[in-house]
Amino acid sequence: MQDYNYVWANCFEITLELSCCKYPPTSELQQEWENNRESLLAFIEKVVHIGVKGFVRDAVTGAGLENATIVVAGIAHNITAGK
């Protein structure tokens, strides 16, 4: 699903593994959250502002452009603007 969303929905997803146990007992979930809470929040604070965000507008009229293709040199993945 991550690959599909990256290619077709312009969405970059990640998977975080909190422990080597794939199915921890329910009784341990609170402790896993407490062990990883600060790291997860620090990660979110770091990545939330990475990248480019904004509106694609016509240079003359200033009107928003739908479905504009955004190309960045050196990155082999174009992004298509939304509505």
Residue frames relative to the residue before (quaternion, step in Angstrom):
aa qw qx qy qz dx dy dz
M 1.0000 0.0000 0.0000 0.0000 0.00 0.00 0.00
Q 0.6171 0.5597 -0.3566 0.4227 3.59 1.02 -0.75
D 0.6611 0.5023 -0.3116 0.4621 3.59 0.92 -0.88
Y 0.6403 0.5249 -0.3240 0.4579 3.59 0.93 -0.87
N 0.6922 0.4796 -0.2909 0.4541 3.59 0.81 -0.96
Y 0.6307 0.5291 -0.3404 0.4543 3.60 1.04 -0.70
V 0.7286 0.4420 -0.2444 0.4627 3.56 0.84 -0.99
W 0.8244 0.3000 -0.1200 0.4648 3.60 0.78 -1.00
A 0.7847 0.3188 -0.1758 0.5017 3.63 1.07 -0.49
N 0.4084 -0.7333 0.4563 0.2956 3.60 1.29 0.13
C 0.5133 0.6146 -0.4110 0.4358 3.54 1.10 0.77
F 0.1793 -0.7874 0.5839 0.0834 3.56 -0.72 1.07
E 0.0783 -0.8150 0.5742 0.0012 3.56 -0.43 1.23
I 0.1523 -0.7641 0.6176 0.1079 3.54 -1.24 0.47
T 0.2551 -0.7123 0.6237 0.1965 3.52 -1.33 0.31
L 0.1500 -0.7828 0.5996 0.0716 3.56 -0.87 0.96
E 0.1967 -0.7552 0.6166 0.1037 3.55 -0.91 0.99
L 0.2576 -0.8112 0.5112 0.1192 3.57 -0.58 1.15
S 0.7883 0.0108 -0.0085 0.6151 3.58 1.18 -0.42
C 0.5992 -0.5581 0.4156 0.3960 3.56 -1.26 0.07
C 0.5883 0.5555 -0.3627 0.4624 3.59 1.29 -0.14
K 0.3598 -0.7700 0.4871 0.2010 3.56 -0.49 1.18
Y 0.7951 0.1471 -0.0642 0.5849 3.59 1.02 -0.74
P 0.0796 -0.8192 0.5662 0.0448 3.62 0.25 1.17
P 0.5765 -0.5791 0.4359 0.3773 3.58 -1.10 0.57
T 0.6317 -0.5538 0.3917 0.3752 3.56 -1.11 0.68
S 0.6392 0.5568 -0.3228 0.4210 3.56 1.01 -0.79
E 0.7053 0.4545 -0.2618 0.4770 3.63 1.19 -0.41
L 0.4799 0.7091 -0.4270 0.2907 3.61 1.21 -0.24
Q 0.6271 0.5333 -0.3442 0.4516 3.60 0.96 -0.77
Q 0.6671 0.4910 -0.3035 0.4709 3.59 0.95 -0.85
E 0.6121 0.5341 -0.3505 0.4661 3.63 1.03 -0.70
W 0.6385 0.5134 -0.3265 0.4713 3.58 0.97 -0.84
E 0.6810 0.4889 -0.2929 0.4598 3.59 0.84 -0.94
N 0.6443 0.5270 -0.3186 0.4536 3.60 1.03 -0.73
N 0.8031 0.3157 -0.1249 0.4896 3.59 1.03 -0.76
R 0.4038 0.7615 -0.4460 0.2412 3.59 1.24 -0.17
E 0.7133 0.4594 -0.2749 0.4523 3.60 0.68 -1.06
S 0.6461 0.5136 -0.3231 0.4631 3.59 0.99 -0.79
L 0.6558 0.5082 -0.3099 0.4643 3.57 0.96 -0.85
L 0.6683 0.4870 -0.3060 0.4719 3.59 0.90 -0.85
A 0.6340 0.5171 -0.3320 0.4695 3.62 1.01 -0.75
F 0.6322 0.5258 -0.3247 0.4674 3.58 1.03 -0.80
I 0.6588 0.5038 -0.3100 0.4649 3.59 0.88 -0.91
E 0.6510 0.5147 -0.3158 0.4600 3.60 0.92 -0.86
K 0.6638 0.5146 -0.3020 0.4510 3.59 1.03 -0.78
V 0.7919 0.3740 -0.1917 0.4430 3.58 0.69 -1.06
V 0.5267 0.6624 -0.4227 0.3243 3.59 1.12 -0.41
H 0.7659 0.3516 -0.1948 0.5019 3.61 1.08 -0.59
I 0.4925 0.6317 -0.4522 0.3923 3.59 1.22 0.29
G 0.6982 0.4487 -0.3378 0.4439 3.56 -0.97 0.79
V 0.5202 -0.6012 0.5061 0.3343 3.50 -1.33 -0.30
K 0.0459 0.7821 -0.6205 0.0333 3.54 -0.99 0.81
G 0.4128 0.6981 -0.5151 0.2774 3.53 -1.13 0.55
F 0.5683 -0.5784 0.4681 0.3512 3.52 -1.27 -0.44
V 0.3184 -0.7002 0.6023 0.2136 3.56 -1.16 0.65
R 0.0002 -0.8284 0.5561 -0.0675 3.56 -0.55 1.20
D 0.5638 -0.5693 0.4836 0.3523 3.51 -1.26 0.54
A 0.4924 -0.6993 0.4372 0.2781 3.58 -0.83 1.02
V 0.7090 0.4470 -0.2650 0.4767 3.61 1.07 -0.61
T 0.8046 0.3095 -0.1490 0.4845 3.57 0.67 -1.10
G 0.3938 -0.7259 0.4756 0.3030 3.58 1.15 -0.54
A 0.4504 0.6891 -0.4511 0.3446 3.57 1.29 0.06
G 0.5427 -0.6211 0.4591 0.3299 3.55 -1.12 0.68
L 0.2576 -0.7641 0.5743 0.1412 3.58 -1.05 0.79
E 0.2561 -0.7638 0.5756 0.1403 3.56 -0.75 1.06
N 0.8598 0.1517 -0.1189 0.4729 3.54 -1.21 0.67
A 0.2993 0.7387 -0.5411 0.2682 3.60 1.07 0.68
T 0.3492 -0.7279 0.5505 0.2127 3.57 -1.00 0.82
I 0.1746 -0.7788 0.5985 0.0699 3.56 -0.80 1.08
V 0.0779 -0.8066 0.5855 -0.0211 3.55 -0.63 1.21
V 0.1026 -0.7756 0.6214 0.0407 3.57 -0.90 0.97
A 0.4676 -0.6867 0.4819 0.2785 3.57 -0.74 1.06
G 0.8015 0.2801 -0.2219 0.4795 3.56 -0.92 0.93
I 0.6956 0.3640 -0.2702 0.5573 3.60 1.27 -0.07
A 0.2835 -0.8092 0.4986 0.1275 3.55 -0.55 1.20
H 0.6315 0.4729 -0.3614 0.4969 3.60 0.97 0.81
N 0.2111 -0.7885 0.5687 0.1011 3.56 -0.43 1.23
I 0.2726 -0.7336 0.6010 0.1622 3.54 -1.25 0.54
T 0.2308 -0.7551 0.5972 0.1412 3.57 -1.04 0.76
A 0.4391 -0.7028 0.4982 0.2550 3.56 -0.80 1.06
G 0.4475 -0.6751 0.5189 0.2733 3.55 -1.19 0.56
K 0.7475 -0.3490 0.2854 0.4879 3.56 -1.19 -0.58
